[in-house]
Amino acid sequence: MEKVWLEKSYPPGVPHDIDPDKYQSLAQLFTRYTKKYATNTAFINMDVKLSYKELEEQVLDFAAYLQNDLGLKKGDRLAIMVPNTLQYPIALFAALLCGLTVVNVNPLYTARELKHQLNDSGAKTIVIIENFAHTLQEVVADTPIEHVILTKLGDRMGAIKGTLVNLVVKYVKKMVPSYHLSNVVFFNQVLEKGQKSSFTPVDINGDDYAFLQYTGGTTGVSKGAILTHRNMVANLEQAKGMLKPVLEAGKELVVTALPLYHIFALTANCLTFFTLGGTNLLITNPRDLPGFIKELNKYPFTTITGVNTLFNGLINTPGFKDIDFSSLKLSLGGGMAVQKPVAEQWQQITKTRMLEGYGLTECAPLVTMSRYNLEGFDGTIGIPAPSTDVRVVNDEGDVCGINEPGEMQVKGPQVMKGYYNREEATAEAIKDGWFATGDIATMDEDGYFKIVDRKKDMIIVSGFNVFPNEIEEVLVEHPNILEAAAVGVPHEVSGEIVKVFVVTQGSMMSEKDVIAHCKANLTNYKVPKVVVFKDELPKTNVGKILRRELR
């Protein structure tokens, strides 16, 4: 797509292009901004604050240990299996300074999923929270792991508070199943030992691997997307570019409820706000919504990112409406479609517009974002980020016309190098520099894109394409439906029929009530034929509804 064609779509102050080589590496970026913003608070977790200077000191100690005590070299893989705590950024930046490739691991992985990721990535070392050490114990002998760095939840909260938190977590809440692991060193010991030696800077360039970021594995086995330092630098510059007129250096506090091991929070929160001297408020357990709201009441936050289910959960939790939103200027939804009823309620309560971003793990992740200066929620994913080309193509590979659905493809400096050790999968996904997203989208006359649905989630009823997103959005418009998911199930006459799963609130609903609501808003072949009532819907740790499990 020609940038000139999109001229009218870009709001004032947003650059059309960025410099993907602004920093040689994320390590250079870290060194620059810890010096520039030394006295600013970088991270807050459970009321404990870590300044940029304190972060730098602890990162250098951790990096020295990795180099000198463990003998890790540039290119070695280090797995991090830690939730949003102060330990995560310390381990993250230490690994990046050493030129290691970070392998982010979801702490809720099963033993089978963990084993696959450690073996596929070839990680030699893992930093893991003690709560999930029993999972590692099951598989560690069958993986390349040589070193285990174990951390407890309260490790960086100071001697008194940290000890108390660790005792409560283990003995009162009983959140640490018993485990036995050898070759273990504890996180705080690593920092103490690292102080006794010094870190030697490593020469890192833009083509070096920064992350092996594993996709959710919705299409077969989970694959590691290779994200280079240049990919990551480009994407945080793109994110910053889209929001340049809104954000102020040294004055931002972003609420980080999505896990940092997920690419959305990693880029949009951790790295982007790091270059602004901003503060990340780390929420360790966002599923505890009353506790989350208590945290929000303590700080004058300026930005919050999340997924639709998180925003929906907050809206429906007592006390949310009483929060002081006077400092909030930016709410950003991504990871899954933001539903219009949720966005409108959010805007009504917080008096801030809900922006929707679209991205993928393979694109580090940002591809498009809605404009910061439009009124209301328009249901689009906006315009391409700076230096990003986006096109919509049909099954024959021809570019689609205005508002004609087709597969969305992306080209830009943020597109991954490929899937780790999977040449065939890489060749299938990237052709002539264009990454095929697997998402069905349309583009309107103003250059705004809209996701219709995931290609693989599409339901085909008597030859008609039915997109689950549309049905789900209609369902949650009903005041008594809190959450909904639509899937296709086989049918001997029509090929497939629509089956929906709903979570209700308030007055009782019957299957007839749900179908009647859909009939009033959808054409007949889209109306669900089967309705299942659930107490909750299965979700990923980030909050995406798992349609595949429902299928």
C-alpha positions in Angstrom: 0.0 0.0 0.0 1.4 3.4 -0.9 2.1 5.6 2.0 0.8 8.7 0.0 -2.5 7.0 -0.3 -2.8 6.9 3.5 -1.7 10.5 3.9 -5.1 11.7 5.1 -5.3 8.8 7.6 -2.3 9.7 9.8 -3.1 12.0 12.7 -0.9 15.1 13.3 2.4 14.3 14.9 2.6 10.7 14.0 5.6 10.0 11.8 5.2 7.9 8.6 8.5 6.2 9.1 10.8 5.3 12.0 14.5 4.4 12.2 14.8 0.7 13.0 18.5 1.2 13.6 18.1 4.0 16.2 19.8 1.7 18.7 22.3 -1.0 17.8 20.6 -3.3 20.3 18.2 -3.5 23.3 21.4 -3.6 25.4 22.5 -0.2 24.1 19.0 1.1 24.7 19.1 -0.2 28.3 22.4 1.5 29.1 21.3 4.8 27.6 18.0 5.1 29.5 19.2 3.8 32.9 21.7 6.7 32.8 19.3 9.3 31.5 16.5 8.5 33.9 18.6 7.2 36.8 16.4 8.8 39.6 13.0 7.9 38.0 11.0 4.8 39.2 11.3 2.1 36.5 9.1 -0.6 38.1 6.6 -0.9 41.0 5.4 -4.3 42.4 3.4 -4.8 45.6 4.3 -1.2 46.7 8.1 -1.9 46.2 9.7 0.6 43.9 12.8 0.1 41.8 14.6 3.1 40.2 16.4 3.0 36.9 19.7 3.3 38.8 18.8 0.4 41.2 17.6 -1.7 38.2 20.9 -1.1 36.4 23.0 -2.1 39.4 21.0 -5.4 39.9 21.0 -6.2 36.2 24.8 -5.8 36.0 25.3 -8.1 39.0 22.9 -10.7 37.5 24.7 -10.4 34.1 28.1 -10.8 35.8 26.9 -14.0 37.4 25.6 -15.4 34.0 28.9 -14.6 32.4 31.4 -15.5 35.0 29.8 -18.2 37.2 27.6 -20.0 34.6 29.9 -19.3 31.6 27.0 -18.3 29.3 28.1 -16.9 26.0 26.5 -14.7 23.4 23.8 -16.7 21.5 23.0 -19.1 24.4 19.3 -19.4 25.3 18.0 -18.4 28.7 14.4 -19.3 29.6 12.4 -17.0 31.9 9.4 -18.6 33.6 8.4 -15.8 36.0 5.2 -13.7 36.4 5.1 -9.9 36.7 7.5 -9.3 39.6 10.6 -7.2 39.9 12.7 -10.3 39.2 11.4 -10.4 35.6 13.0 -7.2 34.3 16.2 -7.9 36.2 16.6 -11.3 34.5 15.4 -10.0 31.1 17.8 -7.1 30.8 20.7 -9.1 32.2 20.2 -11.7 29.5 20.0 -9.1 26.8 23.2 -7.4 28.0 25.0 -10.7 27.8 23.8 -11.2 24.2 21.7 -14.2 25.3 18.5 -15.1 23.5 15.5 -14.8 25.9 13.0 -17.7 25.8 9.8 -16.4 27.5 7.8 -19.2 29.2 4.3 -19.1 30.5 4.4 -20.1 34.2 1.1 -21.9 33.8 2.5 -24.3 31.2 2.0 -28.0 31.7 5.0 -30.3 31.9 4.5 -31.4 28.3 4.4 -27.8 27.0 7.4 -26.8 29.1 9.4 -29.8 27.9 8.6 -29.0 24.2 9.7 -25.3 24.6 12.9 -26.1 26.4 13.9 -28.8 23.9 12.9 -26.8 20.9 14.8 -23.7 22.0 17.8 -25.5 23.4 17.8 -23.3 26.5 20.7 -24.1 28.9 19.5 -22.0 31.8 16.1 -21.3 33.3 15.0 -18.6 35.7 11.8 -19.9 37.3 9.4 -18.9 40.1 9.3 -21.5 42.9 5.5 -21.9 42.6 6.0 -23.9 39.4 9.3 -25.7 40.2 7.4 -28.9 40.4 6.5 -28.7 36.7 10.1 -28.3 35.8 11.1 -31.2 38.1 8.9 -33.5 35.9 10.8 -32.8 32.7 14.2 -31.3 33.5 16.1 -34.5 33.0 14.8 -34.7 29.4 15.8 -31.2 28.5 19.1 -29.3 27.8 18.7 -27.3 31.1 22.0 -27.3 33.0 21.4 -24.4 35.4 18.3 -23.5 37.4 17.9 -20.1 39.0 15.0 -20.3 41.4 13.1 -17.2 42.7 10.4 -16.8 45.3 7.6 -14.2 45.0 9.0 -11.8 47.6 12.7 -12.0 46.7 13.1 -8.4 45.8 10.8 -6.9 48.4 13.4 -6.4 51.1 14.4 -8.7 54.0 11.3 -8.2 56.2 8.5 -7.8 53.7 10.0 -10.4 51.3 10.4 -13.0 54.0 6.9 -12.5 55.2 5.5 -12.7 51.6 7.4 -15.9 51.0 6.2 -17.5 54.2 2.6 -16.6 53.5 2.7 -17.8 49.9 4.3 -21.2 50.9 2.7 -22.0 54.3 -0.5 -20.1 54.5 -1.7 -20.0 50.9 0.1 -23.2 50.1 0.9 -22.0 46.6 4.2 -23.9 46.4 3.9 -27.6 45.7 6.8 -29.7 46.9 9.7 -30.2 44.4 13.2 -31.5 44.1 15.7 -30.0 41.7 19.5 -30.2 41.6 22.0 -27.6 40.3 19.8 -24.8 41.9 20.9 -21.4 42.9 18.5 -18.8 44.3 17.8 -15.4 42.7 19.1 -13.4 45.7 22.3 -15.5 45.8 22.9 -14.8 42.1 22.9 -11.1 42.8 25.2 -11.5 45.8 27.7 -13.6 43.9 27.5 -11.3 40.8 28.6 -8.4 43.0 31.9 -10.1 43.5 32.8 -10.1 39.8 32.3 -7.6 36.9 30.3 -7.7 33.7 32.2 -7.6 30.4 30.2 -5.7 27.7 29.3 -7.8 24.7 29.2 -6.6 21.1 25.6 -7.1 19.9 24.1 -6.0 16.6 20.6 -5.7 15.2 20.6 -9.1 13.5 21.4 -11.0 16.7 18.5 -12.9 18.2 16.9 -11.1 21.2 13.9 -13.5 21.7 12.6 -16.8 20.8 8.9 -15.9 21.4 6.7 -19.0 21.2 3.3 -18.7 19.6 0.3 -20.3 21.3 0.4 -23.3 19.1 -3.2 -23.0 17.9 -2.2 -24.5 14.6 -0.3 -27.6 15.7 2.9 -27.5 17.7 4.1 -24.3 19.3 6.8 -22.5 17.2 9.5 -20.1 18.3 9.3 -16.8 16.4 12.9 -15.4 16.0 12.8 -11.7 17.0 16.1 -9.9 16.5 17.2 -6.8 18.3 16.4 -4.8 15.2 12.8 -6.2 15.1 12.3 -5.2 18.7 13.9 -1.7 18.4 11.8 -1.1 15.3 8.6 -2.1 17.0 9.0 -0.1 20.1 9.8 2.9 17.9 6.7 2.2 15.9 4.6 2.0 19.1 6.1 5.2 20.4 5.6 6.9 17.0 1.8 6.0 17.0 1.4 7.6 20.4 4.1 10.3 20.2 1.7 13.3 20.6 0.1 11.7 23.7 3.1 10.5 25.7 5.4 12.7 27.8 9.0 11.6 28.7 9.4 11.1 32.4 5.8 11.5 33.3 4.1 8.2 32.4 2.9 5.4 34.7 1.6 2.4 32.7 -0.5 -0.3 34.3 1.1 -3.7 33.3 -1.5 -6.4 34.1 -0.8 -8.5 31.1 2.3 -10.7 31.7 5.6 -9.4 30.6 6.5 -12.8 29.1 3.7 -12.1 26.5 4.9 -10.0 23.5 2.1 -7.4 23.9 3.2 -6.2 27.4 6.9 -6.8 26.7 6.9 -4.3 23.8 4.0 -2.0 24.5 4.7 -1.6 28.3 8.1 -2.7 29.3 10.3 -1.6 26.4 8.3 1.4 25.0 7.8 3.1 28.4 11.5 2.3 29.3 12.6 4.6 26.5 10.3 7.4 28.0 11.6 7.1 31.5 8.2 5.8 32.5 7.1 3.6 35.3 5.6 0.1 34.9 3.2 -0.8 37.7 3.4 -4.6 37.7 0.3 -6.5 38.6 1.3 -10.1 39.6 -2.2 -11.6 39.7 -4.7 -9.6 37.6 -7.3 -12.3 38.0 -7.7 -11.1 41.6 -9.9 -8.2 40.4 -10.7 -6.7 43.8 -6.9 -6.7 44.6 -6.2 -5.2 41.2 -8.6 -2.4 41.9 -6.9 -1.7 45.2 -3.6 -1.3 43.3 -5.2 1.1 40.8 -6.4 3.3 43.7 -2.9 3.8 44.9 -1.3 5.4 41.8 -2.1 8.2 39.3 -1.8 6.0 36.3 -1.7 7.6 32.8 -1.9 4.5 30.6 -3.4 1.0 30.8 -3.2 -1.9 28.4 -5.2 -5.1 28.4 -7.4 -7.5 26.5 -11.1 -7.4 26.2 -11.8 -9.9 28.9 -9.7 -7.9 31.4 -11.5 -4.6 30.6 -14.8 -6.4 30.8 -13.9 -8.0 34.2 -12.8 -4.7 35.7 -16.0 -2.9 34.5 -18.1 -5.5 36.3 -16.1 -5.5 39.5 -17.5 -3.4 42.4 -15.3 -0.4 43.2 -14.0 0.1 39.6 -16.3 3.1 38.9 -15.0 4.8 42.1 -11.3 5.0 40.9 -9.8 8.4 40.2 -9.3 8.4 36.4 -8.2 12.0 36.2 -4.6 11.1 35.1 -5.6 8.4 32.6 -5.2 9.5 29.0 -4.6 6.3 27.2 -6.4 2.9 27.2 -5.1 0.3 24.7 -6.7 -3.0 23.9 -5.2 -5.8 21.9 -4.5 -9.5 21.9 -8.1 -10.2 20.8 -10.9 -8.1 19.4 -12.2 -5.3 21.7 -16.0 -5.6 21.7 -18.0 -2.5 21.2 -20.2 -2.8 24.3 -17.1 -3.2 26.5 -15.3 -0.2 24.8 -18.3 2.0 25.2 -18.8 1.1 28.9 -15.1 1.6 29.5 -15.1 5.1 27.9 -18.3 6.1 29.8 -16.7 5.2 33.1 -13.1 6.4 32.5 -13.8 9.3 30.1 -10.9 8.1 27.9 -11.1 6.6 24.4 -10.3 3.0 24.0 -7.7 2.5 21.3 -7.4 -0.8 19.7 -4.1 -2.2 18.4 -3.5 -5.2 16.3 -0.4 -7.3 16.3 1.1 -10.8 16.3 4.0 -12.5 18.0 5.7 -12.7 14.6 5.6 -8.9 14.3 7.0 -8.1 17.7 3.9 -7.5 17.9 2.4 -4.1 16.6 1.1 -3.9 13.1 -1.8 -1.3 13.3 -3.4 0.9 15.8 -6.5 3.1 15.9 -5.9 6.8 15.9 -5.5 8.6 19.2 -7.4 11.7 18.1 -10.8 10.2 17.0 -13.9 10.5 19.1 -15.6 7.3 20.3 -14.9 3.7 19.4 -15.0 2.8 15.7 -14.4 -0.9 15.9 -11.5 -0.8 13.5 -7.9 -1.7 14.3 -6.8 1.6 12.7 -4.0 2.3 10.4 -0.5 0.7 9.8 2.2 1.7 12.2 5.1 3.8 10.8 7.3 2.0 8.2 4.6 -0.8 7.9 2.9 -1.9 4.7 -0.4 -3.8 5.0 -2.4 -5.4 2.3 -5.5 -7.7 2.1 -5.4 -10.5 -0.5 -7.9 -13.1 -1.7 -7.2 -16.9 -2.1 -5.7 -16.3 -5.5 -3.2 -13.8 -4.1 -4.8 -10.7 -5.7 -5.2 -7.5 -3.6 -8.8 -7.1 -2.5 -11.0 -4.1 -3.2 -12.4 -1.6 -0.7 -14.3 -3.4 2.1 -13.7 -6.8 0.5 -12.6 -9.4 3.0 -9.3 -11.3 2.5 -6.2 -12.4 4.3 -4.2 -9.6 5.9 -0.5 -9.5 5.0 2.3 -7.4 6.6 5.7 -6.1 5.5 8.0 -4.1 7.7 11.1 -4.0 9.9 9.2 -5.7 12.8 8.5 -8.9 10.9 10.3 -11.8 12.5 13.4 -13.4 10.9 11.5 -16.7 10.8 10.4 -19.7 12.9 13.3 -21.2 14.8 14.6 -24.4 13.1 11.4 -24.5 10.9 12.3 -23.6 7.4 9.2 -25.0 5.8 6.9 -23.2 8.2 8.9 -19.9 7.6 8.7 -20.3 3.8 4.9 -20.8 4.1 4.4 -17.8 6.4 6.7 -15.3 4.7 6.7 -14.8 0.9 8.6 -12.0 -0.8 8.9 -10.3 2.6 5.1 -10.4 3.2 4.0 -12.2 6.3 0.6 -13.9 6.0 -1.2 -13.3 9.3 -4.0 -15.9 9.0 -6.5 -13.1 9.9 -9.4 -12.1 7.6 -9.6 -8.3 7.3 -11.1 -5.5 5.3 -9.8 -2.1 4.5 -12.2 0.9 4.0 -11.8 4.0 1.8 -10.0 5.9 4.5 -7.3 3.2 4.9 -8.7 1.9 8.2 -8.5 -1.9 8.7 -11.0 -4.1 10.4 -10.4 -7.7 11.5 -13.3 -9.9 10.5 -12.0 -13.1 12.1 -9.3 -15.7 12.4 -9.1 -17.6 9.1 -9.1 -20.9 11.0 -12.0 -19.9 13.3 -14.3 -19.2 10.4 -17.6 -21.2 10.4 -19.0 -22.2 7.1 -22.8 -22.7 7.1 -24.3 -24.0 3.8 -21.4 -22.3 2.0 -21.8 -19.0 3.8 -18.9 -17.6 5.8 -19.8 -16.9 9.4 -17.3 -15.0 11.6 -17.5 -15.8 15.4 -16.5 -12.3 16.3 -19.7 -10.9 14.8 -21.9 -13.4 16.7 -20.0 -12.8 20.0 -20.3 -9.1 19.7 -24.1 -9.4 19.2 -24.4 -11.7 22.2 -22.5 -9.5 24.7 -24.7 -6.5 23.6 -27.4 -8.3 25.7 -27.4 -6.8 29.2 -27.5 -10.2 30.8 -24.7 -11.8 28.9 -21.2 -11.2 30.3 -19.0 -13.3 28.0 -19.6 -15.4 24.9 -17.8 -17.6 22.4 -19.0 -19.0 19.1 -17.7 -22.1 17.3 -18.8 -24.3 14.4 -19.9 -27.9 14.9 -20.4 -30.4 12.1 -23.9 -30.8 10.7 -25.0 -33.4 8.1 -27.2 -30.9 6.1 -25.4 -27.5 6.3 -21.9 -28.7 6.8 -21.6 -26.7 10.1 -24.0 -24.9 12.5 -23.2 -22.2 15.0 -22.9 -23.3 18.6 -22.4 -20.6 21.3 -21.2 -20.7 24.9 -22.4 -17.9 27.2 -21.7 -16.7 30.7 -24.7 -14.8 32.1 -25.2 -12.3 34.9 -28.3 -11.0 36.6 -31.7 -12.5 35.7 -32.0 -16.1 34.4 -31.8 -16.7 30.6 -33.0 -19.6 28.6 -31.7 -21.0 25.3 -34.8 -19.4 23.7 -33.9 -16.0 25.1 -30.4 -16.2 23.6 -31.6 -17.4 20.2 -34.4 -14.7 20.1 -31.8 -12.0 20.8 -29.6 -13.3 18.0 -32.5 -13.6 15.6 -33.3 -9.9 16.1 -29.7 -8.9 15.2 -28.4 -11.6 12.8 -29.4 -13.1 9.5 -30.8 -16.6 9.8 -27.7 -18.7 8.9 -25.7 -16.9 11.5 -28.1 -17.5 14.3 -26.8 -20.2 16.8 -28.6 -23.5 16.8 -27.1 -24.7 20.1 -26.6 -22.7 23.3 -24.5 -23.8 26.2 -24.5 -21.9 29.5 -21.2 -21.9 31.4 -19.9 -20.4 34.7 -16.7 -19.3 32.9 -15.0 -19.7 29.5 -11.6 -21.2 29.1 -8.9 -18.6 28.5 -5.2 -18.3 27.9 -3.2 -16.7 30.7 -3.4 -13.4 28.8 -7.2 -13.6 28.8 -8.0 -14.7 25.2 -11.0 -17.0 25.0 -9.9 -20.5 23.8 -12.4 -21.3 21.1 -10.4 -24.5 20.3 -11.0 -25.9 23.7 -14.7 -25.2 23.4 -14.7 -26.9 20.0 
